């Protein structure tokens, strides 16, 4: 793997290249914001990109993108493949692994996830909330497990996933109202939930400690999730299992998921209170 600059659209030195016509850098935009906008271009469907693709998706001139990309490569946030395309660098994963809401919760939860996985032999998930989405921080899966929509590090909507409903139910009222005021995201294979039904569902999740979602895409599955609490009683994560629909009744899955989530919560210092209606202080 080489770290040489991409010469696809670049001539001369990075500091003297003129911006492309009609694509001058935004006035007053901090350099760090422009660098982050380049990193934000990467997604499940865009894992390896050329210089021109990065510049186009980030809406900046190619010479400007090249200067920033060169610095990101030098630091390790990006890596350049032999074919000239760029991918996310391992250094970013190293930094992200230090997140207490990611690695810290995952480290404590992992033994319980493994126990639950041994029982189900399908998928066991752990997710946290970041702004208006759930981020999957761990997934244990057998080689024969049914196909699921989300990967570790991937983002999932709050309104149409079991882990998302748990995290949304634990959020503060103002945040919930903000989410419910927005049009629901189109989620393949999941029926849209009207606002009234969503409010009742969130109330049930807080009361029972269980959220359930059935979906038909990418496969017929049922997901059951339960909240993980910290020492202050805030919902800091959602623990879930995903199995083929019809393989195991949800009322059989729910106690196992809830027990695992409670065990993780106890190890985070949580002491169960009389009321289960506890709000979270997750980021966002």
N, C-alpha and C positions, 0 to 999 in steps of 0.2 A: 504494500500500500504506500503510495507516494503522497507527499504533502505539498507538491508544487502547485502554484496558482493555476486556475483554469484559464486557458487561453482562447476559449470558444469565441468570445466577443471582445477580447481585451487586447489592446496594443499599447506599447509604451509603459511607463511606470504607473502604478495605481494612483499616485498623487496628482498626475497631470492629465489623466483621461477626462474628456469632457462628458457631461451628462447627456444621455440620449435625448433627442428632440422631444419636447413635451413631457418629459419625465424628470423634472428637477426635484431634488430632495425637498420634502416639506419643511417650510420655514419654522425654525424654533423647535423642531422635534429632536429630543435628546438622542445622542448616538446609541445609548443603551436601549432605548425603545425601538430603534430601527434594527438593532441586532436581535432583540427578542422577537420582533416581527418575522425575521428570517427563520428563527427556530420554530415559531408557531406554524409555519407553513407545513411542516412535516405532520403526517397523519397515517392511519392504517393503510390508506390507499396511496399515499405519497411518501414512501420510505426512502427512496433514492431519487435525487433530483439534480438536473444540470444547473449551471449558473443562470442561464436564461430563464429556466422554469422558476427558480427561487426568486429571481428579480421580478418576474411577472406576477407571481402569486403574492409577493410582499409589496407590490406596487412601488418599486423604486428603480432607478436607473441601474443598468448592469454594472457600470464602473463602481458605483457606490456599493452595490451588493458585493462585488468582488473584494473591495477593501475590507468590508466587515467580515465576509466569509473567511478571508485570509487570517484575520485575527482570531476568529472562532476556531479555525483549524489549528492554529498555533497553540491555543489554550487547551484544545482537546474536546471542545463542545461539538465540533463537526469533524468528520474524517472524509478524505477524498479517495474514492475508489480508483482502480486502475483505468476504468473506462471514462473517467472525468466527472462522474456524478458524485454528489455529496450525500452522506448519511449522518445520522446523529452519532456523536462520539460517546465512547464508554465513560469519559470523564463526567458527563452529565448524569449518568446512572450512579456513579460513585457519590456525587453530591446529593442527588435525590434520596439515596439510601439513608442519609443522615436525618431525614425528616422525622421528628418524633411522632407525628400523626400517621406516618407510613411505616417505617421500619420498626419503631418502638412498639406500636400496637401489634404489628405483624409478629415480632419476635415473641411476645407474650402469648399471642393467640395460636401460634403454629402447632404446639403439641395438641391442642384441643381440635384444631382443624384436621390434624392427622388422625386422631381418634374417630372423628366423625366420618372422615373419608374411608376408613377401614370398614365402617358399617354400611355406607352407601355405595362405594366403589364407582361413583359417577363424578360429579363436580362439587367441590366445596369452595366457597368464595368468601373473601373479606374485602370490604369496601369502606372508604371514607368519603366525606363530602368536601368538595372544593368549589366554592361559589354555587353555581346553579346546576352542578352535575355531581354524579358519584364517580369516584376513581377506584378502579379495582387494584388493590395492592397485593393480593395473593389469590391464586387459584390452584387447587390440587385436583388433578383429573387422571383417570385411568385411560389406558390406550384404547379401550373399547367404549368409552363414555360417549354419549350422544353429543352432537354438534351444538355449540352455544355461540352467542353473538359477540361476547366481549373477551378481551385478552388482558393479561396483567399489564397495568399501566394505561389501559384504555379507559375511556369515559363512557358513562351510561346516563340516560335521562332519569330524573327523580320520579316522574309521574307514572312511568310504565315499566318499572323494574321492581322486584321485591326489595332489593337492597336500597333502591332509591326511595321507595315509600317509607321504609324504616327511618332513613335519614331525614326525609321531609317531615315525617310525623314528630321527630325529635327536635325539629328546628323551632325557632321563636315564631310567634304569631305573625309578626310583620313580614318575615321572610316567606312564610307560607302564603300570605295574602299576595305577595309579589309574584310568586310562582303561579298561583291560581288565576291571577289577572292576565297572564300571558296565554296565547293559544297553545294547546298541547302539541308537543312534538309528534310528527308522524313516525310511529315506530312499527316497522313491518312485523306482522304476525301477532300484534297486541291490540285488542279493542280499545278505542278511545274511552276515557272515563270522564263523564260530564262533571262539572264542578260540584254539584250536590252529592253525587256518588263519591267523589274524591274526598270531600269533607267527612262523610260518614266513614269511609275507609280509613282515613288518618285517625279518626277518633277510635275506631276498632283496634288499630295497630297500637295506639297508646294504652288501650285498656287490656289487650290480650298479650302484647309483646310479640305478635306474629303478623307478617305480611305475606301474601301469596299472590303470584301472578302466573297465569297460563299463557303460553305463546305457541304459535304454529310455525314460526320462522326464526332461525334456519332449520329447526326441527320441532316436533311436538314435545314440549317440556312443561314441567311445573316447577316453579321456584318458590322456596319457603325461606323467609329471612327473619332474623330477630336482632334487637339492638344490643350493642355493647356499651356499657356505661363506664365513666371514669370515677375517680374518688369524689368528685363534686356532684355526681349524679347527672352529668351531661352525656348525651349520646355521642360517642366519638367514632363509632364504626358500626357496620352492619355485617352480620355473619349469615351466610346463606348456603343452601344446598340446591342443586338443580338436577332433576332426574327425568327420565322419559315419562310423559304424561300417561297415567294408568298403571305404571309399574308398582308404585307404592302409594297408598292413600295419604293425602296431606295430613290427616289427623294422626297418622302414625309418624310422619316426618316432623311435625311441629314440636312435640316434646323433646326430641333429640336435639333439634336446632336451638330451642330455647335453653336447654340445659347447658349446651356448649357455650352459648353466648353469656350465660350467667356465670359460668366458671371463669371465662376470660375477664368478665367484669370484676369478679372478686379479686383476681390477681392484679387488677388495675387499682385496687383499693376501694371499690364500690361496696357499700353496705346497703342492701335492699331496703327501701322505704315502704311505707304503707301504700302511698300513691305511686302508680306506675306512670302517671302523666307527667313526665319529666322532659324539659326542653334541653336542647343542645346549644353549645356555644361554638359549633364548628365554624370554620372560616367561611365568610360570605355574608 
